[in-house]
Amino acid sequence: MTGTVRVLVHCRAPEEGGEDAVMSAYHAISERLAGTPGLLGNQLMRSVLAPGEFTVISEWAGMTEFLAWEQGPDHRDATAPLRPYQDHSRGRSFGVYEVVGAH
């Protein structure tokens, strides 16, 4: 059990501006979050099966570090550029997962 946490945020590219808008928002957020305590890194994944669907995966040292950032004063402003593209079609646009096994 590693204790690291991965946060997945599901996004959908808009009709206007397309995938470039999502990628631009992702890069803006990533630059702003560089050096955030506990953030080990993040990736932007584009679906090869569903055009326009993206998932941002961020990896955190642990739940404590993630919650400290999420509940802190910078969370909402830092993630604002990607918020218009969040995909709520699944009910929730995000998931938080603790790594409990790895090989």
C-alpha positions as CSV (number, residue, x, y, z in Angstrom):
1,M,0.0,0.0,0.0
2,T,1.6,3.2,-1.2
3,G,-0.8,5.8,0.4
4,T,-0.5,8.0,-2.6
5,V,-3.7,9.5,-4.0
6,R,-4.7,10.1,-7.6
7,V,-7.4,12.6,-8.5
8,L,-9.1,12.2,-11.8
9,V,-11.0,15.1,-13.3
10,H,-13.1,14.3,-16.4
11,C,-13.5,17.0,-19.1
12,R,-15.2,17.5,-22.4
13,A,-13.9,19.8,-25.2
14,P,-16.4,22.5,-26.2
15,E,-17.8,22.6,-29.8
16,E,-16.2,26.1,-30.2
17,G,-12.5,26.3,-29.4
18,G,-12.3,22.5,-29.3
19,E,-9.5,20.5,-27.7
20,D,-7.1,23.4,-27.7
21,A,-9.2,25.2,-25.1
22,V,-9.0,22.2,-22.7
23,M,-5.3,21.8,-23.3
24,S,-4.6,25.5,-22.8
25,A,-6.6,25.5,-19.5
26,Y,-4.7,22.4,-18.3
27,H,-1.3,23.9,-19.0
28,A,-2.2,27.2,-17.3
29,I,-3.3,25.3,-14.2
30,S,-0.2,23.1,-14.2
31,E,2.1,26.1,-14.3
32,R,0.3,27.7,-11.4
33,L,0.4,24.5,-9.3
34,A,4.1,23.8,-9.9
35,G,5.7,23.4,-6.5
36,T,2.5,22.8,-4.6
37,P,3.4,20.8,-1.5
38,G,2.4,17.2,-1.9
39,L,1.7,17.4,-5.6
40,L,3.9,14.8,-7.3
41,G,2.7,15.5,-10.8
42,N,-0.2,15.5,-13.2
43,Q,-1.1,14.4,-16.7
44,L,-3.7,15.3,-19.3
45,M,-5.1,12.2,-21.0
46,R,-7.1,12.4,-24.3
47,S,-9.5,9.6,-25.1
48,V,-8.6,7.6,-28.2
49,L,-12.1,6.1,-28.3
50,A,-14.3,9.2,-27.6
51,P,-13.2,12.4,-29.4
52,G,-13.2,15.5,-27.2
53,E,-13.0,13.6,-23.9
54,F,-10.1,14.3,-21.5
55,T,-9.1,13.2,-18.0
56,V,-6.6,15.1,-15.8
57,I,-4.8,12.8,-13.5
58,S,-2.9,14.3,-10.6
59,E,-0.9,12.4,-8.1
60,W,-0.5,13.4,-4.5
61,A,1.8,12.2,-1.8
62,G,-1.2,11.3,0.4
63,M,-4.8,12.3,1.3
64,T,-3.5,14.8,3.9
65,E,-1.6,16.7,1.3
66,F,-4.4,16.7,-1.2
67,L,-7.0,17.8,1.3
68,A,-4.7,20.6,2.6
69,W,-4.5,22.0,-0.9
70,E,-8.2,21.3,-1.8
71,Q,-9.4,23.1,1.3
72,G,-6.9,25.9,1.0
73,P,-7.5,29.4,-0.3
74,D,-5.9,28.8,-3.7
75,H,-7.8,25.7,-4.9
76,R,-10.8,27.4,-6.6
77,D,-8.9,30.1,-8.3
78,A,-6.1,27.8,-9.4
79,T,-8.5,25.3,-11.1
80,A,-10.9,27.9,-12.5
81,P,-9.6,27.7,-16.1
82,L,-10.6,24.1,-16.5
83,R,-14.0,24.3,-14.6
84,P,-16.1,25.2,-17.7
85,Y,-14.9,22.0,-19.4
86,Q,-15.7,19.6,-16.6
87,D,-17.9,16.7,-17.8
88,H,-20.8,16.2,-15.4
89,S,-22.5,13.6,-17.6
90,R,-21.4,10.8,-15.2
91,G,-23.0,12.6,-12.2
92,R,-19.6,13.7,-10.8
93,S,-16.8,15.2,-12.9
94,F,-14.1,13.9,-10.6
95,G,-12.9,11.0,-8.5
96,V,-10.4,10.6,-5.7
97,Y,-8.5,7.3,-5.4
98,E,-6.0,6.0,-2.9
99,V,-3.4,3.7,-4.4
100,V,-3.7,0.5,-2.4
101,G,-1.6,-1.8,-4.7
102,A,1.0,-1.4,-7.3
103,H,3.5,-3.6,-9.3
